[in-house]
Amino acid sequence: MDSQQQPNRSDGVPGVEELGELVRVILDPAHPAVSLRPEVLALAELLSRTSGFAADGGADISAGETRGVQGLAISPTMAAMCAQDFARTVVFMRGVHDAIAQARSDKAQQPVHVLYAGCGPLGILCLPLMAILTEREAVFSLLDIHAESVEAVRRTVVALGFESRARAMAQADALGFQPDPACKADVIVLEVMNRCLEKEPQVALTRHLVSGSPEALLVPAEIRIEAALMAAPSATNAPRPAPVGLGTVFELTAEKVGHWAGLAETLPAASVRFPDRFPDGLQPMLRTVIRTHGEHRLADYDSGLTLPRAFPGFAGALAGATVKMSYHCGERPGLVAEPVDAA
């Protein structure tokens, strides 16, 4: 992609040059994601300042959240604060940029259409890319369920002169969004998730949006939940014993969505067979692995999204048991475990 050489119509607008410099550093693979906290915080501050949206961490950050029929939509304040999960922000931005580049190679002279659902008030996973991409390369549709978030994004787009790159900015529940048949998305960006795909509607929205644009590249391309025996999380930096993997329990990909056609609220997941004895210091856990695009990944402890959590249990010991797993959609989505035998 030649975006770094092409001029932008918004060159010279205050803030665009600074934004572009930050984006180029964040996208540079020579910089590990874990080293870019200052740049991501500077990026979030610039977007907050430009939009006029200020996240008050001292207030009730849950105020303004929306509980829908397929999970929780976090508040605009909490969405803005997600930028502080800096490795997550870097890995997602890199995945989006590379997905656009891949889609661009198949688009001839047409711009790539990026649908960003759940953009929050900063639009941080996509909006900054407008500083280095022209409207000939990519155009963006940004959706959020909260009017406050959409208006903040709109103010940023206008202030930075990005109107030609923002095809649409709309308050909408993405579960009801229907793409224009003449202008389906080439890239779908969706990060409305918690660790282990709990509480938030990532699965339901992925199913809906992929069904409307089945040829689109999905970011994240893969979310995998694995069962493992792991050391319990610790506040210290002491070395942890190596985990013992027990297999993948659930995967969320565009391909999997295709296999779930016709299923309703309960989706299949794998069973887990636990050994008769657990190694000292290890306990049953679920871990989340996220691949945004290509080789851009978040693994254990890289992000708040990939913090391992205790295995969803039931009364009784897990040692020697086989547990049947399923994923339940609905108002409180998440994995459910059911014992099928015991040692």
Secondary structure, 3 states (H helix, E strand, C coil): CCCCCCCCCCCCCCCHHHHHHHHHHHHCCCCCHHHCHHHHHHHHHHHHHHHCCCCCCCCCCCCCCEEECCEEECCHHHHHHHHHCHHHHHHHHHHHHHHHHHHHHCCCCCCEEEEEECCCCCCCCCHHHHHCCCCCCEEEEEEECCHHHHHHHHHHHHHCCCHHHEEEEEECCHHHCCCCCCCCCCEEEECCCCHHHCCCCHHHHHHHHHHHCCCCEEECCEEEEEEEEECCCCCCCCCCCCCEEEEEEEEECHHHHHHCCCCCCEEECCCEECCCCCCCCCEEEEEEEEEEECCEEECCCCCHHHCCEECCCCCCCCCCCEEEEEEECCCCCEEEEEEEECC
